[in-house]
């Protein structure tokens, strides 16, 4: 191989290197030149252990506990898993997306609700605050949200639905029971003037206390569905006054393999009925139709 060939080979290698640099890192740097820095880029979804939301002066803290998210300072309420999934999906999208500067005017922040009228969000990772930002209105494309840092005059648009993710109708999980129906094989009915128990044995339901009687499958099924899978219509103020839950008007207990679902039903409130689980002080409201389905006499199951 002569000297000229070696020189040409060296020049070719240099040209290839320069082309890679231009098309790769240099091109990327040029494309990003002038674009604003993503103020959410430091968020790592898997490391988040606390979220604080301030909405119209009301502060809500969500703290991670055993893969669930504790709702504020409530005793036993947790955030709905689907609601939290949307929060994390939109946060991840926002953290990985480019941001568009839409205004650098402090006085215009009120126009985008990225001033004190917006949702103030603080994200904590391993007990350290890693993000502090304000979520404003949804942008005109209905796919982006306006955001800003509290101390900044700048407002950005990011392609993520942060506005609705951080402002759900309710953060709390409305689930009262979520149990495989087939695991319940005994149901006890207790009322102020009567009590009886039915049991599933050899594939058939029958009364066992205080007397034996045949239970029709279609009569027990709605009750079995309620005591195994039940969601609240609403979550009322958490006070026992005027709920009737202390009167033991209706108590339904479904038991079986690793299951002990106890539902206590109280009095009515605007067409709904107060209920609570036997192992929790959380108070919920269920529909009149479900309440009436639980108010049974033995003859109604035959």
N, C-alpha and C positions, 0 to 999 in steps of 0.2 A: 504494500500500500504506500503510494508516494505522498509527499508532503502536501501537495495540492488537495488530494482527496481527504487527508486528515483535517485540513483547514476547513474545507467545505462541510465535512461531517460535524465539526465543532460549531460552525455557524448555524447549521440546521438545528442542532440541539438547543442553541441559544434562542433561536426563533421559536421553537416549540415551547420552550420555557416561558418566553415572553407572551406567546399566544395564550398559554394556560393562565398566566398571571392576569392577563387582560380579561379573559372570559370568566375566570374564577374569582379569586379574592378581590382583584382590582375592580372588576365589573360590579361585583356585589357592593363594594365600597362606594362606587360612583352612583349606583342605583339608590343607595341609602343616604347619599349626601343631601343634606337639607331637610330630611325627614325628621320629625320630632321623636325623641326617645319615648319608648313605651313606659309609662309610669307604673304599669302593673307587671312588668317583665320579671320582677324578682319573686312573684308569687309561685310557690310550688304546691300544687293541690294536695299531694299526699302528706305534706307537712303541716297543713292548717289544723290547728287545734282549738281555735276560738274565733268567732266573728261577732263584731259589735255593730249594730245598726241603730242610728238615731233618725227617727222619722217624726217630724213635726214636734220635736222636743221630747218624744218618748224613746227611752233607751231600751233596747233588747239585746241581751247577750246570749249567744248560742255556744255552748261548750261541749267539746267532744268527750264522750264517756262510753267506753267499750263499743266503739263503732256506731254509737247512736249520738244524737245531738240534743243535749238537755236544753229545754226551753226556759230561758230566764231563770228566775229564782223559784219556779214552781216546784212542788214536791215530787211530782211523778209525770210531768208532761214532757214529751219529746217532739222534736220537729218531724214532720212527715218526710219519709225517705225520698219520695218523688220530688218534693219541693227542694230538698237539699241537693238531689242529683242535678236539677236544673241550675241551681246556684253554681255548682262546681263545673258543669259543662260550659256555662256562659263565661265564668271566670277564666277557665283554661283557654277558651277561644279568644277572650279579650287580651290575655297575657301573651298570646302567641301571634296576635294580629298587628299590622301596622296601624299607627294612629294618624289621623288627619287633624291638623290645626285649623279650627274653624273661627277662632277669635282670640285675640291677645289683648282684649279690652276688658278691664275689670268691671266697668259699668254694664257691659253686655252679659255678664254671667247670670243676671236675673232673667234674661231672655231665654236662656237655655236651662234654667233652674239648676245651675251648677254653683249657686251661691248658698247661703244658709237655708234656703227653701228646699234644697234637694235632699236626697238620702245620703247621710254621712256614714261611710263604711270604714271600719278598721279591721284589718286581717292580721291575725297572730299566727306565727309558726314557731312551735317549740317555746311558747310563752313569750316570744319577742314580737313586737309590732313590726310587720314588714311592709304593710301598705296602709295608706290613709288617704282616702279619696272621696269625692262627691259624685253621685250618680244623678244626672238630671233627666231631662225629657228624652223620649224616643225621637230619633232623627226622622226627617221627612221620608226617608226610604223605608221606614218601618223595620229595618234590619239592623240599625245602628243605635247606639246610645251616646249621649253627651256626657263626658266626665271631666273632672278637673281635680287638681290638688287644692286643699283649703287655702294654702298660702300663696297660690299662683293666680295670676290674672288670665292665664291661658285656659281655653276650653277646647277639648278635643272630641272628635267623633271616632268611635271604635265599633267595628262590625261584630257586635254581641248584644244580646237582649238583656242587658243588666237591669234595665228599668223594671221589667216585670219580674225578673228572677229575684230581686231584692225587695219586692213589694207584693207578695202573694196575698190572696184573700185571707188566708190564715196560715201561719207557720206550723201550727200544731197538728199532730197525728190524731185523726178522729176515730181511729180503730179502738174498739172496746175489747173484742175477742177476735182472734185469728187462729183457729184450731182446725186441723183436718176433721171433718165431720165423722169419719169412720172410727175415730179414737174414742168417741163418747158412747158409752154403753149403759149409762144409768142417768136418769133425770129425776130430781126430787122437786116437788111443787109444794110451796108453803105459803099459806094465806092466814089471816087472822082467825078464820072459822073452820079451816080444813087443811089437811096435809096428806099427800100421797106420793108414791114413788113408782116409776115404771123402769123396766130393765130390758135390755136386748140380750137374748139368749138363744143360741142355735138359729140365729138369723131372724128371730121373731121378737117383736116388742110385746110385753105384757105387764100388767100391773102386779106388783108384789106386796105393797103396803098401802093401806091397812088391810086390803083384801086383794085377792087375785082376780084379774079380769083381762080380757083380750083387748089389745090396742091395735087399731087399724093403722097401717103404715102411712097412709095419706093424711091421717090426723096428727101424727107425731112429727112428721117431716118438717113442717114450718117452724115448730118449736125447736127442733134439733138444729135447723139452719140458723136460727137466731142465737142460740146459746153457744154455737161454735164460731159463727162469723157475723159480727155485728159492728156497724159503724154508726157514730152519732150523727144526728141531723145538725146539731149545734153544740157549742161548748159554752155554758152560761158562766156567770160570776161564781167563783168558787167559795160559796158560803152555804152552810147547811140550813140556815133559817128559811122556813116556809117551803122546803123541798118535800117534806113528808117522808124522807128516807129513814127517819128514826122510828116510823110507825110500823115498819115491816109489812107493808101492804101486800107486796108480792116478792117472794124470793124463789128464784129458780137456780138449781144447782145441777150442772152437767159434769159427770165424772167418768173416768176411764183410764186408759193407759197414759200415765204421766199428766193427766188433765184434771183440773179441779176449778171449773168456771162457775163462779157464783155471781149472779146478777140480782141486785136489789132495785126495785122499782118504787118510785114515790108518787107524788101528786102531779097534777097538770100545771103547765105554764104556757099560756097562749097557744093551746092546741098540741103542745108537746109534753112529754113526761120525763121527769128527772130520774136518772138511773146512776148507779155506781157499781163497780166490781167489789166483790167481797174482800179482796186483798189490796184495795187502793182507795184513797180518799178523793180521787178525781171524780168530778161530777159532770155528767153529760146529759143531753136531751135526745130522746128517741121519738119516733112518730107514734101517733095514737094507734095506728093499725098494728104496729109491732107490740105495743103494750097490751092491746086487746087480745092478740094472739097468745099472750102468756097468761092471761086470766082465764083459767080453765077449771071445769069440774070434771070428775071422772067420767060421767056420761058423755061428755063431749069428745072423749078419746076413743070410745067404743065403736 
